[in-house]
């Protein structure tokens, strides 16, 4: 693993919260990634996530942005969670104001982050050269407008990642089994897991299990995904009182016990690990979450011959949305955004499986080979004429 370019540690003055900003690399002085908040967040996790973001931008065909990530070790359900997030972002503001673009991730909300930015006169984090580029400024206005639009009843920004993961899953399953019907289990039911489940159900897949922070619900005949979404709360938790009588409710720790063909972890890191990787029943894992399989668990999955679509191939929808609209690469409308993400996710997944078959290699190993960020993307290796050093 390449060491990150920059690591900043933050300690809250009013709670026991800790946070980290990790920049893996810059491209033209710019870098992007989400901000997650969860009690389990660690510096090491944020470092791994930042590296995955650098690869994800390559998979997104970006020529403008490096990879970063930030994380806060705190309970996102706590009454003062929004205040903790605000203090963290204020502490990071010197970096944000020069082109470290922090968005949302697990436990945070992008609209809330934008509100904090707006307090300080920041629309979207940009380098000075971007702030002086009228095309980029126009792209930001279009992006802001699209954030208020909906797709299938959900905010566009809440479906782009999950839909992309669903398209990747469909492409991989078609390559593996053609039109054979598949049963799917979704672990995590926030915006990513919910939208992924919805799109897969629209594509004809049977969602037989969904777990959230409180429970696991299963049904061999397939769950009614839309109704589960309609009644979930702000934390992505399902309302058990709205379940159909033939649904089975189990402990949320039992999601690996459900028989399925495709398993889609969509929430926390390392949920598949050395203690449970041998329990995976699926023959395809699609990583809608970032780093959901630990290195030890991944070795077991590899040895068992289970196919995967790894995280930075499957879940690039949000950053592709941002890139294409901000930098004017597509027509700025919601359907064009989804169509573009579908095309890219399917293309990358097809390429990944084709290379894996050609080389008789595990998909993750192949992905790290074909989507590796170039050394020139690191700020210290950039020519002075390429750098935005005006700050």
C-alpha positions in Angstrom: 0.0 0.0 0.0 1.3 3.5 -0.9 1.5 5.8 2.0 -1.0 8.7 2.0 0.3 12.1 1.0 -1.3 13.9 4.0 -2.9 12.8 7.3 -4.6 15.4 9.6 -5.9 14.4 13.0 -8.6 16.3 14.8 -9.7 16.1 18.5 -13.0 17.7 19.4 -12.9 20.2 22.3 -16.5 19.5 23.5 -16.8 15.7 23.1 -14.6 12.6 22.9 -14.9 12.6 19.1 -11.8 12.2 17.0 -11.5 12.7 13.3 -9.0 12.3 10.4 -8.6 13.8 7.0 -6.5 11.6 4.7 -5.4 12.8 1.3 -4.0 9.9 -0.8 -3.2 12.0 -3.8 -3.9 15.3 -5.6 -4.5 15.7 -9.4 -3.9 19.3 -10.5 -4.2 20.4 -6.8 -7.7 18.8 -6.4 -8.8 15.8 -4.4 -12.2 14.4 -3.4 -13.9 11.9 -1.1 -16.6 11.5 1.5 -16.9 12.1 5.2 -18.2 9.2 7.3 -19.3 9.2 11.0 -19.5 6.1 13.0 -18.3 4.9 16.5 -16.0 2.3 14.8 -14.1 4.7 12.5 -10.3 4.6 12.9 -7.4 6.4 11.3 -6.3 3.2 9.6 -9.8 2.8 8.1 -9.7 6.3 6.7 -6.3 5.7 5.2 -7.6 2.6 3.4 -10.7 4.5 2.2 -8.6 7.4 0.8 -6.5 4.9 -1.2 -9.7 3.3 -2.5 -10.9 6.7 -3.6 -7.7 7.3 -5.6 -8.4 4.1 -7.5 -12.1 5.0 -7.8 -11.3 8.2 -9.6 -9.2 6.3 -12.1 -12.1 3.9 -12.6 -14.3 6.9 -13.1 -12.0 8.0 -15.9 -11.3 11.3 -14.0 -8.5 13.5 -15.2 -9.2 16.2 -12.7 -9.3 14.7 -9.2 -7.2 12.7 -6.7 -8.5 10.6 -3.8 -9.1 11.6 -0.2 -11.4 10.6 2.7 -12.4 11.9 6.1 -13.8 10.1 9.1 -15.2 10.9 12.5 -15.2 8.4 15.4 -18.6 9.3 16.9 -22.2 8.1 17.0 -24.0 9.5 14.0 -27.3 9.1 15.9 -26.2 11.2 18.9 -28.2 14.4 19.5 -25.1 16.5 19.0 -23.8 14.6 15.9 -24.5 17.5 13.6 -22.6 19.9 15.9 -19.6 17.5 15.9 -19.7 17.3 12.1 -19.8 21.1 11.9 -16.8 21.5 14.2 -14.8 18.9 12.2 -15.5 20.6 8.9 -14.6 24.0 10.4 -11.3 22.5 11.5 -10.7 21.2 8.0 -11.8 24.5 6.3 -8.2 25.6 5.4 -7.9 22.4 3.3 -11.5 22.5 2.0 -11.0 26.1 0.8 -8.1 25.2 -1.4 -9.5 22.1 -3.2 -10.0 19.2 -0.7 -13.6 18.4 -1.7 -15.3 16.5 1.2 -18.7 15.1 0.6 -20.9 12.7 2.5 -20.5 9.0 3.3 -21.9 6.6 5.9 -23.5 8.5 8.8 -23.5 11.9 7.2 -25.7 13.8 4.8 -24.5 15.8 1.8 -27.2 18.5 2.2 -26.1 19.1 5.8 -22.4 19.3 4.7 -23.4 21.8 2.0 -25.2 24.0 4.6 -22.0 24.2 6.6 -20.0 25.1 3.5 -22.5 27.8 2.6 -22.0 29.4 6.1 -18.5 30.1 5.1 -19.2 31.3 1.6 -18.2 28.0 0.0 -20.5 26.6 -2.6 -18.5 23.5 -3.5 -14.8 23.1 -2.6 -12.6 24.2 -5.5 -9.0 25.2 -6.3 -8.4 28.8 -7.2 -8.1 28.0 -10.9 -11.5 26.2 -10.7 -13.0 29.3 -9.0 -11.9 31.4 -11.9 -13.2 29.0 -14.6 -16.7 30.1 -15.8 -17.4 26.6 -17.2 -16.8 25.0 -13.8 -18.9 27.6 -12.1 -21.7 27.0 -14.5 -21.3 23.2 -13.9 -21.6 23.8 -10.1 -24.9 25.6 -10.6 -26.2 22.7 -12.7 -25.0 20.2 -10.1 -26.8 22.1 -7.3 -30.0 22.0 -9.4 -29.7 18.3 -10.0 -29.2 17.6 -6.3 -32.9 18.7 -5.8 -34.2 16.3 -8.6 -35.6 12.8 -8.0 -35.3 9.5 -9.7 -37.9 6.8 -8.8 -39.1 9.0 -6.0 -35.6 9.3 -4.4 -33.2 12.2 -4.5 -30.8 11.7 -7.4 -27.7 11.9 -5.2 -29.2 9.1 -3.0 -29.5 6.7 -5.9 -26.4 7.2 -8.1 -24.1 4.9 -6.0 -26.6 2.2 -5.4 -27.8 2.2 -9.0 -24.2 1.9 -10.2 -23.6 -1.0 -7.9 -26.8 -2.7 -9.2 -25.7 -2.2 -12.9 -22.3 -3.7 -12.0 -24.0 -6.7 -10.3 -26.3 -7.2 -13.3 -23.4 -7.1 -15.7 -21.3 -9.5 -13.6 -24.2 -12.0 -13.1 -25.0 -11.9 -16.9 -21.4 -12.7 -17.7 -21.4 -15.5 -15.1 -24.8 -17.1 -15.6 -26.6 -15.4 -18.5 -30.3 -14.9 -17.9 -30.4 -17.3 -14.9 -32.5 -15.9 -12.1 -30.6 -14.8 -9.0 -31.4 -14.3 -5.4 -29.8 -11.3 -3.7 -29.1 -10.4 -0.1 -28.4 -6.7 0.8 -26.4 -5.9 4.0 -27.1 -2.3 4.9 -30.2 -0.3 4.0 -29.1 3.3 3.9 -29.3 5.3 0.6 -26.8 3.0 -1.2 -28.3 -0.4 -0.1 -31.9 0.8 -0.6 -31.3 2.2 -4.1 -29.3 -0.8 -5.1 -32.1 -3.2 -3.9 -34.7 -1.1 -5.8 -32.8 -1.1 -9.1 -32.0 -4.8 -8.9 -35.7 -5.5 -8.2 -36.6 -3.4 -11.3 -34.1 -5.5 -13.3 -35.9 -8.7 -12.3 -33.7 -9.9 -9.4 -35.3 -11.4 -6.3 -34.2 -9.6 -3.1 -34.6 -12.4 -0.5 -32.8 -10.7 2.5 -32.1 -7.2 3.7 -30.4 -6.3 7.0 -30.1 -2.9 8.7 -28.8 -1.7 12.0 -31.6 -3.4 13.9 -32.8 -6.5 12.1 -32.7 -8.9 9.1 -35.9 -9.5 7.1 -36.1 -12.4 4.7 -38.6 -13.8 2.2 -37.9 -16.6 -0.2 -40.5 -15.3 -2.6 -38.8 -11.8 -2.7 -39.2 -8.7 -0.5 -41.3 -5.7 -1.6 -38.4 -3.3 -1.8 -40.4 -0.2 -2.6 -42.6 -0.5 0.4 -39.6 -1.1 2.7 -38.0 2.1 1.4 -41.2 4.0 1.8 -41.4 3.2 5.5 -37.7 3.4 6.5 -36.5 6.1 8.9 -33.8 8.7 8.5 -31.1 6.2 9.6 -32.1 3.7 6.9 -33.8 1.4 9.4 -36.9 -0.6 8.3 -40.3 -0.4 10.1 -41.1 -3.9 11.3 -44.8 -2.9 11.7 -45.1 -2.5 8.0 -43.8 -6.0 7.1 -46.0 -8.5 5.3 -47.2 -11.4 7.4 -45.1 -14.0 5.5 -41.8 -12.1 6.0 -39.4 -13.6 8.5 -37.6 -11.3 11.0 -34.2 -12.4 12.4 -31.2 -10.9 14.1 -29.2 -8.6 11.9 -26.1 -10.7 12.6 -27.5 -13.6 10.6 -27.3 -12.0 7.1 -24.7 -14.5 6.0 -27.0 -17.4 6.8 -29.4 -16.5 4.1 -29.1 -18.6 0.9 -28.4 -16.4 -2.1 -26.5 -16.1 -5.3 -25.4 -12.5 -5.0 -24.3 -10.8 -1.8 -24.1 -7.0 -1.6 -22.5 -5.5 1.5 -23.6 -1.8 1.5 -22.6 -0.3 4.8 -19.7 -0.8 7.1 -16.1 -1.8 6.5 -14.7 -5.3 7.1 -18.1 -6.9 7.6 -16.7 -10.0 5.8 -13.6 -11.0 7.6 -11.5 -14.0 8.8 -14.2 -15.0 11.3 -17.1 -15.3 8.8 -15.7 -15.4 5.2 -16.1 -19.2 5.1 -19.9 -18.7 5.8 -20.5 -16.7 2.5 -23.1 -18.7 0.5 -23.1 -16.5 -2.6 -20.9 -17.1 -5.6 -20.8 -13.3 -6.4 -20.1 -10.5 -4.1 -20.6 -6.9 -5.2 -19.1 -4.3 -2.9 -21.5 -1.4 -2.7 -19.8 -0.3 0.5 -16.2 0.8 0.7 -13.7 -1.9 1.9 -16.4 -4.2 3.2 -14.0 -7.2 3.2 -10.9 -7.3 5.4 -7.6 -8.4 3.9 -7.8 -11.7 5.8 -11.4 -12.3 4.7 -10.5 -11.4 1.2 -7.9 -14.1 1.1 -10.5 -16.7 2.1 -13.0 -15.4 -0.5 -10.2 -15.6 -3.1 -9.3 -19.2 -2.2 -12.9 -20.2 -2.3 -13.2 -19.0 -5.9 -16.0 -16.5 -5.2 -16.2 -13.8 -7.8 -16.3 -10.2 -6.8 -16.9 -6.7 -8.2 -14.8 -4.7 -5.9 -15.7 -1.4 -4.3 -14.1 1.2 -6.5 -15.5 -0.5 -9.6 -19.0 -1.0 -8.3 -19.7 2.1 -6.2 -18.3 5.0 -8.2 -21.7 6.5 -9.1 -21.5 9.5 -6.8 -18.2 10.8 -7.9 -19.0 10.1 -11.6 -22.1 12.2 -11.1 -20.1 15.0 -9.6 -17.3 14.8 -12.2 -19.5 14.7 -15.3 -21.7 17.6 -14.3 -19.2 19.9 -12.7 -16.8 19.5 -15.7 -19.5 19.5 -18.3 -19.0 16.0 -19.7 -22.7 15.1 -20.2 -26.0 16.9 -20.6 -27.0 18.0 -17.1 -30.2 16.0 -16.6 -31.0 13.2 -14.2 -31.6 10.5 -16.8 -28.3 11.4 -18.6 -26.6 11.1 -15.2 -28.0 7.6 -14.6 -27.3 6.5 -18.2 -23.7 7.6 -18.0 -23.2 5.8 -14.7 -24.8 2.6 -16.1 -22.6 2.7 -19.2 -19.4 3.2 -17.2 -20.2 0.6 -14.5 -21.1 -2.0 -17.0 -18.0 -1.3 -19.1 -15.6 -1.5 -16.1 -17.2 -4.6 -14.8 -17.1 -6.3 -18.2 -13.4 -5.3 -18.6 -12.7 -6.6 -15.0 -14.2 -10.0 -15.6 -12.7 -10.3 -19.1 -9.2 -9.6 -17.8 -9.8 -11.9 -14.8 -10.8 -14.8 -17.0 -7.9 -14.1 -19.5 -5.3 -14.0 -16.7 -7.0 -16.6 -14.4 -6.7 -14.1 -11.7 -8.9 -12.9 -8.8 -10.9 -9.8 -9.7 -9.6 -7.6 -6.9 -6.0 -8.3 -8.0 -6.9 -7.4 -11.6 -8.7 -4.2 -10.5 -5.7 -3.0 -8.6 -3.6 -3.5 -11.7 -5.8 -1.9 -14.3 -7.1 1.1 -12.3 -3.9 2.0 -10.5 -3.4 5.8 -10.0 -0.3 7.0 -11.7 2.6 8.4 -9.6 2.2 11.7 -11.5 -1.1 12.1 -9.7 0.8 12.7 -6.4 1.3 16.4 -5.7 5.0 16.1 -5.0 5.6 14.6 -8.5 3.7 17.3 -10.4 5.4 19.9 -12.4 5.2 23.4 -10.9 3.3 24.6 -13.9 0.6 22.1 -13.3 0.1 22.8 -9.6 -2.4 25.3 -8.2 -0.1 26.9 -5.6 -1.9 30.3 -5.4 -3.1 29.5 -1.9 
